[in-house]
Amino acid sequence: MASAIQIPVSEYLMTTFRPDREYIDGELRERNVGKWEHARIQWLLAHWFGNNESNWNVIGSTEQRLQVSPTRVRVPDLVVLRPGPQPEILIQPPLLVIEILSPDDSYSDLQERSQDYRQMGVETVWIIDPKTRSGRMCSASEWVEAERLEVAGTPIHVHLNDIFRQLESQAGTQGNA
């Protein structure tokens, strides 16, 4: 088993990785980068939010560093925020954090990431599973499985069936590369 790389948070915050890595209590952690369905869902969601930014008075980003505590930096698949200038590393809780499961993600890793977001003050977290074509949302510390994911008290929402339908309509065109 490889030993973990330990560095100070200040060094991590000034370093660029490809793909980016998370920083957990002094340790660099590789992220499970998505395969086709993960990446495609991320693209479709980013497009959906981009088309609704002005209607919902939000802005968003993919794979943006989010400092959830002084010793932890996560890199969620998507974040949705109120408009305005944003720092290079987000330090204020977004309105919404979205994680799309990769085939290599474990339940315990997902739990830890979700707990970090909630402890930071993120009010709504969505988890989307391409394999089961399902989604869960957490707000007020309660996880609910739903086809329509939303952020309470806002117009922010997505119908997962629409996303999965788009995913499946293009499934035969991706090729074997």
C-alpha positions, 0 to 999 in steps of 0.5 A: 500500500502506498504511503499518503502524501502529507503537506501543509494546507497552505502548500496545497492551496498554492498547488495545481494537480491534474486531475485535482485532488482533495486535501483531508487533514494534511493528506492529499487524496486522489478523486475518482474521476468520472467515466463516460456516464459520470462525465456526461451527467456532469455536462448535462447538469452544468448545461441545465444550471447554465441555462437557468442562471439568470432565472434563478439568480445563481451561478455555478461551477464544476470541480471547484475547490471548496474549503469545508474546514481549516484542514479539509478541501473538497472538490465536488462535481458541481456547486451552485452559488449566489452571484457575485465575485468568488474567491479562487477557493470557495470558503462560504457554503454554496446553496447546493453541492452535487456529487455524481457517483463514480463506479469506484466511489465507496459508501463510506467516502460518500458519507464523509464528503456529505458530512463535510459539506453539511458541517460547513453549512451547505444546506442542500446536497444532491447525490446522483447515481448513474448506475441505478438512475437515481438521486437523493437530496439532503436538506435539514439533515434528512436524505430523501430519494427523489426523481425531482431534486430541488433546493427548498425555498428556491426555484432550483430543481432538476428532473432526473428522468430528463437528464437520464433520458438525454444520457440514454439518447446519446449512449449509442453515439459515444463509440468505443474509445 
